[in-house]
Structures are given as structure tokens and as C-alpha cells.
Amino acid sequence: MKRINVAIEALKQVDKPSQDTSPPSTPQCSTFQSETDGFPDLKAASSDRIREDEEPLVAVIGCGYVGTQLIGSFSTQYDVLGFDVSKAQLQRVQEEHGGEGSRATFTLNPRDLVKATHFLISVPTLLKADKTIDTSYVKSALMNIGTYARPGSTVVIESSVAIGMTRQLLGPLAQEKGFFAGMSPERVDPGRTDPPMKTIPKVLSGLDDVVPGSLNAIMRLYSRVFDTVVPVSSPETAEMTKLYENCQRMVAIAYANEMADACIDHGIDPYEVCKAASTKPFGYTPYTPSLGVGGHCIPVNPYYLLSNSQFPFLKMATETMWQRPERIGQRALDALFEGKSQDIESDGLFTNNMIIEPLSRISKFGGFQPRVLVAGVGFKAGQSHLSNSPGLKLIQSLANSRKVDVMFADALVEQCAVPNVPRLDMCDWNKTSLERFDMVIVSFKQTGMDFEILKELDDVKVEMWCP
């Protein structure tokens, strides 16, 4: 028991993340557990080992993007228990996957985890202010598992982590408690329904050198849910697989953006170039220029690799991508005012399939600051969440300049999500209202908005950062 307590105590050594950071950090540890305050003293798990004939109960710890998809998939084959510290989040997931006939139940109470046989960890792994990895959510999940899971349980980390982190965080606990353990990196794209999750090949790994039989236990669990499972030799291989997939996209999108900037200098439509290049049936993967990348994966995952490996090309692409919304904002200001910033390399804007030269004007309405509308503020089309949103960074950059009046338009993002910048009501997404702006910048085509209307506008500069 003393050795078990040592393993659990090691998980408690969590550095509290700073709140003064971009990208956003996780809440402090004291806040993380706030909605479970008030539970009575909880008893640890029984020492009875899970029986081979015991009916599986799969606990999904963390019911966000990934956890919600795991609950939906695993509840087609198993009884599932969704655990989260947020009552509001559990209510949302229950509305989607609960109800009559569902095999999923939900709880805020960690003592209910004692009934589970399998544990899937799908909690956030974000960045601290210094861009080191915030592992507080993973450590908190493992502390609950260490307290309530029974010997013979199977524990799988689905969250994206740095190379070696599964072994570092889960390995000692699995060895002490007799858990089968491993890593299976999530492949969830928020909002995507095609292809169905069950058809996406699932990479699996086990800490067999720590607890023999781990990979087989994990494969038995997942093979009933996924059409194809892809076993790999170690958790480190699985971790690298996930990061290689996502970081490839970071590099490719950064390259597409460089191409777009060069096209603007030469008076070329970059999206026409992308469309033409996409006709090549081999040796080319289509990527289009953008305002930037958002979400909890692509902007953040490079720093997981950079935490213990040298990736100079990836580092340069990532830093360039983080700076891009501000750079595009400065370029827009250069187009609205006479003169250019010395930091901007391009002389014009790509707008309505044309290149325009920087304009010298205050406002077509005379005397007032130019009015700029940014359309698309969620982190991508179909999403209302603002996780590392390039559109939000652009708005902040323009507002901080104090040279223009900024508004935003997004059918899925409410005013309360961006309280310091006025929101254009969707009933005003029409020709008359939009022509009151000097410039409209589209970061992406948000669901529920008709962007064809922008082609009808007179004397409004429209900059499209999407095909």
C-alpha cells in the first residue's frame, strides 16, 4: 500500500497553470474540482480483482469533444459511464446520448467509478503561459482512477500527450495497482460526421513491458467498437503517430499561406492555384490558405513535440501561424490607411478575386473611423467554441489598433462569448446593413450564413480567407 500511495502522491505534484496566456490555459486545480465539492468522504476501490466474466462497464473520464464521441461509439457495444466535473457539460452529453434505450449513464460523483471495469481518459491537455504542457487534467483523472479502480482494470489515455508521457504518468500507477494500460490517440474532428467514427482505423498500444497483457486487453475492448484496429509496438509510437498526423497539417497550412502571400504579390488568385493543383492525382495533398488554425489540436500539438524533441521547421511554421491573424490585421489597416507598416511584406490584399492597392481614406461616411466587420469567429466552420480562434485574434488585433471600429458576425457565436466587441445581428446580414462597412474580412464560411450576398456589395472591400 505504501508503494501505491507513492505513485498517487507523484500525480499530485501539479504546477498550477497561469491564466495570463494565449492560447488559453486550463483552470487552476482548485477550480477544476469545484462542481464536485460537497460530496461526502469517498471510499477507495475494493481490492477484489475484476473477474474475467464480469460484464464490462466503460468509464469515459472527460465528456468534451472526444469524450462525447467515445460515449456515442462505445455505448453501441457496452454499458458506458460518462464522468465529468462540469454539470453543464454532462447535461449536454446526456441530451445527445442519454435517454430511453441508451446504454450510457452519467455522473459527477467519482465514487461511481468503482463500478467500472475499463477507463478511457479523454480530458484536455492544453498549454501553460510558457507553452509547456498542462497535465493537470490527466493527473486529476489518474488520481481518481488510482483511488477507485479495481485491480485488473484497463486504463487507456485517449488525450493527446507528449512523447513518453503515457509511460511517465500512467506506467507507475498501472504497475502498482495491477492495471492493464496503454494509449490510443483520439482521431476526433469536431462537427465531422463522415466518415463515421467506427470506420476510422484506431491506433492501439499497450504498456506490455510494465503490465504484460495490456495490448491484448485493450484490443479486446476496442475491436468490438471499431471496424479496424491498428496495434503498434509501444505507447511512444502511438503518441508520435498522433502528433505527426496533426503537425503535418500545421506545416502544410503554413506553406499554403506562404504561397498565398506570394500570389498576392504577383496578382494571382491563390485559391485558383489550389484548385488547379488539386487536379494532380498523385504526389499532392490539397491544402488551402487561411487566416490561421484554431481548436485544441493543430495550434497546440506542435508544442508537445517541441517539449522533448528538435523540430526547427515545425517550430518556425507554428510560430508563423500564431502570428498570422495579427499580420493579416495589419495588412487590412494598411489597405484602409495611407502608408504601410515596415513589418508587412505584401503590398496589397486579395479581395473579391482581385488584388487591390492600399487605400487612403478615413471612411466613406466621412470623419469617422473606418468600420470593419470580421465574419467567422468560432474556431472553424460549424463550431461556436472560440478555442484558439484565428478570427477572434484578428478582432483583438484590429480593436487594439484603435484605428478602426470593429464588429463581428457569426451565426453560432453569441454576443456574450465576445463581450467587448459588438456583434452584428443575423437579421442585419443583408446588403443594406453590410454596405455600412468599409471592409468585411471573412475568416471562414460559418454554417447558417449566406456568403453569396457579399458579391452584391458596392464600395465595400471584401477579403476572403477561405475558398
ROGU-662115 format. One line per 3 residues: number of its first residue (from 1); for each residue x, y, z of C-alpha. Coordinates in steps of 0.2 Angstrom, whole numbers, plus 5000, padded with zeros to 4 digits. Layout:
REM ROGU-662115
NUM = X/Y/Z ~ ...
This chain:
REM ROGU-662115
1 = 5000/5000/5000 ~ 5014/5012/5004 ~ 5021/5010/4986
4 = 5004/5013/4979 ~ 5002/5029/4989 ~ 5019/5035/4982
7 = 5013/5033/4964 ~ 4997/5043/4968 ~ 5007/5056/4978
10 = 5018/5058/4962 ~ 5002/5063/4952 ~ 4998/5077/4965
13 = 5013/5087/4961 ~ 5004/5098/4948 ~ 5010/5115/4943
16 = 4996/5127/4943 ~ 4994/5135/4926 ~ 4994/5153/4923
19 = 4978/5162/4917 ~ 4988/5176/4908 ~ 4991/5166/4892
22 = 4987/5164/4874 ~ 4982/5150/4870 ~ 4970/5149/4884
25 = 4976/5138/4899 ~ 4966/5126/4910 ~ 4958/5132/4926
28 = 4968/5131/4942 ~ 4967/5114/4951 ~ 4956/5121/4965
31 = 4943/5127/4952 ~ 4944/5111/4942 ~ 4936/5101/4956
34 = 4923/5114/4961 ~ 4907/5106/4955 ~ 4911/5090/4965
37 = 4913/5100/4981 ~ 4901/5094/4994 ~ 4902/5075/4991
40 = 4904/5065/5007 ~ 4921/5057/5011 ~ 4923/5044/4997
43 = 4929/5026/5000 ~ 4943/5019/4989 ~ 4940/5004/4977
46 = 4938/4986/4983 ~ 4954/4976/4982 ~ 4944/4962/4973
49 = 4951/4959/4956 ~ 4939/4961/4941 ~ 4933/4944/4936
52 = 4936/4938/4918 ~ 4917/4935/4916 ~ 4912/4952/4923
55 = 4901/4962/4912 ~ 4911/4977/4906 ~ 4907/4995/4911
58 = 4917/5008/4901 ~ 4920/5024/4911 ~ 4924/5039/4900
61 = 4933/5052/4910 ~ 4930/5069/4902 ~ 4915/5072/4892
64 = 4921/5086/4880 ~ 4923/5084/4861 ~ 4932/5067/4862
67 = 4923/5060/4877 ~ 4906/5063/4869 ~ 4911/5054/4853
70 = 4918/5039/4864 ~ 4902/5038/4873 ~ 4892/5038/4857
73 = 4903/5024/4850 ~ 4906/5013/4865 ~ 4888/5013/4870
76 = 4883/5004/4855 ~ 4893/4989/4862 ~ 4895/4991/4880
79 = 4887/4999/4896 ~ 4896/5016/4897 ~ 4898/5028/4912
82 = 4902/5046/4907 ~ 4911/5056/4921 ~ 4915/5075/4921
85 = 4917/5088/4934 ~ 4905/5100/4924 ~ 4887/5098/4927
88 = 4883/5108/4912 ~ 4894/5098/4901 ~ 4886/5082/4907
91 = 4869/5088/4904 ~ 4874/5092/4886 ~ 4881/5075/4883
94 = 4866/5067/4891 ~ 4854/5076/4880 ~ 4864/5069/4865
97 = 4867/5051/4871 ~ 4856/5048/4886 ~ 4838/5044/4887
100 = 4827/5029/4885 ~ 4836/5014/4877 ~ 4853/5021/4879
103 = 4867/5011/4887 ~ 4875/5027/4894 ~ 4874/5034/4911
106 = 4882/5050/4918 ~ 4889/5056/4935 ~ 4898/5070/4943
109 = 4902/5059/4958 ~ 4919/5050/4956 ~ 4914/5036/4969
112 = 4903/5029/4955 ~ 4919/5025/4945 ~ 4921/5010/4957
115 = 4909/5000/4947 ~ 4919/5002/4930 ~ 4930/4989/4923
118 = 4938/5000/4909 ~ 4943/5018/4909 ~ 4946/5030/4894
121 = 4954/5046/4898 ~ 4948/5060/4887 ~ 4952/5076/4896
124 = 4960/5092/4889 ~ 4979/5094/4888 ~ 4982/5112/4885
127 = 4997/5124/4886 ~ 5003/5135/4900 ~ 5009/5153/4898
130 = 5026/5147/4894 ~ 5019/5134/4882 ~ 5024/5119/4892
133 = 5011/5106/4893 ~ 4997/5107/4906 ~ 4995/5089/4913
136 = 4984/5094/4927 ~ 4968/5086/4920 ~ 4977/5070/4916
139 = 4984/5069/4933 ~ 4967/5073/4941 ~ 4959/5059/4931
142 = 4973/5047/4936 ~ 4971/5051/4954 ~ 4953/5047/4953
145 = 4957/5030/4944 ~ 4970/5026/4957 ~ 4958/5029/4971
148 = 4943/5020/4964 ~ 4948/5007/4950 ~ 4950/4989/4955
151 = 4964/4978/4951 ~ 4963/4971/4933 ~ 4955/4987/4926
154 = 4960/4993/4909 ~ 4966/5011/4908 ~ 4968/5020/4891
157 = 4974/5038/4888 ~ 4965/5045/4873 ~ 4971/5063/4876
160 = 4985/5070/4865 ~ 5001/5070/4876 ~ 5020/5072/4873
163 = 5031/5058/4868 ~ 5034/5047/4884 ~ 5020/5055/4894
166 = 5009/5039/4895 ~ 5023/5029/4902 ~ 5028/5043/4914
169 = 5011/5047/4921 ~ 5002/5030/4919 ~ 5015/5017/4920
172 = 5020/5018/4939 ~ 5001/5018/4944 ~ 4997/5003/4932
175 = 5012/4993/4939 ~ 5007/4997/4957 ~ 4988/4994/4955
178 = 4989/4980/4943 ~ 4980/4989/4928 ~ 4981/4985/4910
181 = 4987/5001/4902 ~ 4991/5009/4886 ~ 4987/5024/4874
184 = 4975/5026/4859 ~ 4976/5043/4852 ~ 4959/5051/4848
187 = 4955/5055/4830 ~ 4940/5066/4833 ~ 4936/5080/4821
190 = 4923/5091/4830 ~ 4907/5093/4819 ~ 4913/5079/4807
193 = 4900/5065/4804 ~ 4908/5057/4789 ~ 4916/5045/4789
196 = 4908/5038/4805 ~ 4919/5036/4820 ~ 4918/5017/4820
199 = 4926/5016/4802 ~ 4941/5027/4806 ~ 4956/5015/4810
202 = 4960/5015/4828 ~ 4978/5015/4833 ~ 4981/5005/4849
205 = 4996/5002/4861 ~ 4999/4994/4877 ~ 5012/4996/4891
208 = 5016/4977/4890 ~ 5034/4979/4897 ~ 5026/4986/4913
211 = 5010/4976/4914 ~ 5010/4961/4902 ~ 4994/4958/4893
214 = 4990/4976/4891 ~ 4989/4977/4872 ~ 4978/4961/4871
217 = 4966/4968/4884 ~ 4964/4985/4875 ~ 4962/4976/4858
220 = 4948/4966/4865 ~ 4939/4981/4871 ~ 4941/4992/4855
223 = 4939/4978/4842 ~ 4920/4977/4846 ~ 4918/4996/4843
226 = 4930/5000/4828 ~ 4930/4991/4811 ~ 4949/4992/4810
229 = 4961/4992/4825 ~ 4980/4996/4822 ~ 4991/4989/4835
232 = 5008/4997/4837 ~ 5023/4992/4847 ~ 5023/5005/4861
235 = 5013/5020/4868 ~ 5028/5031/4862 ~ 5024/5025/4844
238 = 5005/5029/4847 ~ 5009/5046/4854 ~ 5021/5051/4839
241 = 5008/5044/4827 ~ 4995/5057/4833 ~ 5007/5071/4834
244 = 5014/5068/4817 ~ 4997/5067/4809 ~ 4992/5084/4817
247 = 5008/5093/4815 ~ 5009/5088/4797 ~ 4994/5099/4794
250 = 5002/5114/4803 ~ 5017/5113/4792 ~ 5006/5111/4776
253 = 4994/5125/4780 ~ 5008/5137/4784 ~ 5016/5133/4767
256 = 4999/5136/4759 ~ 4999/5153/4767 ~ 5016/5157/4761
259 = 5011/5153/4744 ~ 4995/5164/4745 ~ 5006/5179/4751
262 = 5017/5176/4736 ~ 5002/5175/4725 ~ 4996/5192/4731
265 = 5012/5200/4727 ~ 5011/5193/4709 ~ 4992/5197/4706
268 = 4987/5179/4707 ~ 4972/5171/4714 ~ 4979/5158/4727
271 = 4963/5148/4728 ~ 4963/5146/4709 ~ 4981/5139/4711
274 = 4975/5127/4724 ~ 4961/5121/4713 ~ 4972/5119/4698
277 = 4985/5109/4709 ~ 4972/5098/4716 ~ 4969/5091/4699
280 = 4985/5081/4700 ~ 4980/5063/4705 ~ 4997/5059/4714
283 = 5011/5067/4724 ~ 5000/5082/4730 ~ 4988/5084/4745
286 = 4976/5099/4744 ~ 4978/5112/4757 ~ 4971/5130/4756
289 = 4977/5146/4763 ~ 4968/5153/4779 ~ 4968/5166/4792
292 = 4976/5153/4804 ~ 4972/5137/4813 ~ 4961/5135/4828
295 = 4955/5122/4841 ~ 4964/5112/4854 ~ 4974/5101/4842
298 = 4983/5109/4827 ~ 4989/5125/4836 ~ 4994/5116/4852
301 = 5001/5099/4847 ~ 5017/5106/4839 ~ 5022/5111/4857
304 = 5020/5093/4863 ~ 5033/5088/4850 ~ 5044/5103/4854
307 = 5044/5099/4873 ~ 5057/5085/4871 ~ 5062/5084/4853
310 = 5071/5096/4840 ~ 5059/5101/4826 ~ 5066/5118/4819
313 = 5055/5118/4803 ~ 5039/5114/4813 ~ 5044/5127/4826
316 = 5045/5140/4813 ~ 5029/5135/4805 ~ 5020/5135/4821
319 = 5026/5152/4827 ~ 5022/5160/4810 ~ 5005/5153/4811
322 = 5002/5160/4828 ~ 5007/5177/4822 ~ 4996/5176/4806
325 = 4980/5184/4812 ~ 4989/5200/4818 ~ 4999/5201/4802
328 = 4983/5200/4792 ~ 4975/5213/4803 ~ 4990/5225/4800
331 = 4988/5221/4781 ~ 4970/5226/4782 ~ 4974/5243/4791
334 = 4987/5246/4778 ~ 4973/5245/4765 ~ 4962/5257/4774
337 = 4975/5270/4778 ~ 4989/5278/4769 ~ 5006/5271/4772
340 = 5012/5253/4777 ~ 5020/5245/4792 ~ 5038/5241/4789
343 = 5034/5223/4796 ~ 5022/5219/4781 ~ 5030/5212/4766
346 = 5014/5211/4755 ~ 5008/5227/4747 ~ 4990/5223/4743
349 = 4975/5212/4748 ~ 4967/5198/4739 ~ 4949/5203/4738
352 = 4934/5198/4728 ~ 4946/5188/4716 ~ 4957/5204/4713
355 = 4972/5212/4720 ~ 4969/5230/4727 ~ 4982/5243/4732
358 = 4982/5251/4749 ~ 4968/5264/4751 ~ 4970/5281/4758
361 = 4953/5286/4766 ~ 4946/5288/4783 ~ 4928/5282/4780
364 = 4915/5283/4766 ~ 4904/5291/4779 ~ 4916/5305/4782
367 = 4925/5309/4798 ~ 4923/5293/4807 ~ 4935/5278/4809
370 = 4933/5265/4796 ~ 4921/5251/4800 ~ 4927/5233/4799
373 = 4917/5218/4800 ~ 4925/5201/4804 ~ 4914/5186/4799
376 = 4918/5169/4807 ~ 4924/5169/4825 ~ 4921/5151/4830
379 = 4937/5141/4829 ~ 4931/5133/4812 ~ 4915/5131/4802
382 = 4901/5123/4811 ~ 4908/5127/4829 ~ 4904/5140/4841
385 = 4919/5137/4853 ~ 4932/5150/4852 ~ 4947/5139/4856
388 = 4962/5147/4849 ~ 4951/5156/4836 ~ 4960/5165/4822
391 = 4945/5176/4819 ~ 4945/5181/4837 ~ 4963/5185/4837
394 = 4961/5196/4821 ~ 4947/5205/4830 ~ 4958/5208/4845
397 = 4972/5214/4834 ~ 4961/5227/4825 ~ 4952/5233/4841
400 = 4969/5235/4849 ~ 4975/5246/4835 ~ 4961/5259/4839
403 = 4961/5264/4821 ~ 4945/5256/4816 ~ 4928/5252/4823
406 = 4926/5233/4823 ~ 4911/5221/4824 ~ 4909/5203/4821
409 = 4897/5192/4813 ~ 4894/5173/4817 ~ 4878/5164/4817
412 = 4884/5152/4830 ~ 4893/5164/4842 ~ 4883/5174/4854
415 = 4887/5192/4860 ~ 4891/5185/4877 ~ 4906/5175/4870
418 = 4914/5191/4864 ~ 4908/5204/4876 ~ 4920/5218/4871
421 = 4916/5219/4853 ~ 4899/5222/4846 ~ 4890/5208/4836
424 = 4881/5210/4820 ~ 4863/5203/4822 ~ 4860/5190/4809
427 = 4844/5199/4804 ~ 4857/5213/4798 ~ 4866/5201/4787
430 = 4860/5209/4772 ~ 4865/5221/4758 ~ 4859/5237/4766
433 = 4867/5234/4783 ~ 4884/5226/4776 ~ 4886/5242/4765
436 = 4888/5252/4780 ~ 4905/5244/4782 ~ 4921/5249/4774
439 = 4929/5232/4774 ~ 4922/5214/4778 ~ 4935/5201/4782
442 = 4929/5183/4781 ~ 4940/5170/4791 ~ 4929/5156/4786
445 = 4911/5152/4779 ~ 4901/5149/4795 ~ 4886/5137/4795
448 = 4869/5146/4793 ~ 4876/5162/4784 ~ 4874/5166/4765
451 = 4891/5172/4759 ~ 4885/5175/4741 ~ 4877/5192/4747
454 = 4895/5198/4748 ~ 4897/5198/4730 ~ 4882/5211/4728
457 = 4890/5224/4739 ~ 4895/5241/4732 ~ 4910/5251/4738
460 = 4915/5238/4752 ~ 4931/5229/4752 ~ 4929/5210/4755
463 = 4944/5200/4760 ~ 4941/5181/4759 ~ 4952/5169/4768
466 = 4943/5154/4763 ~ 4939/5146/4746
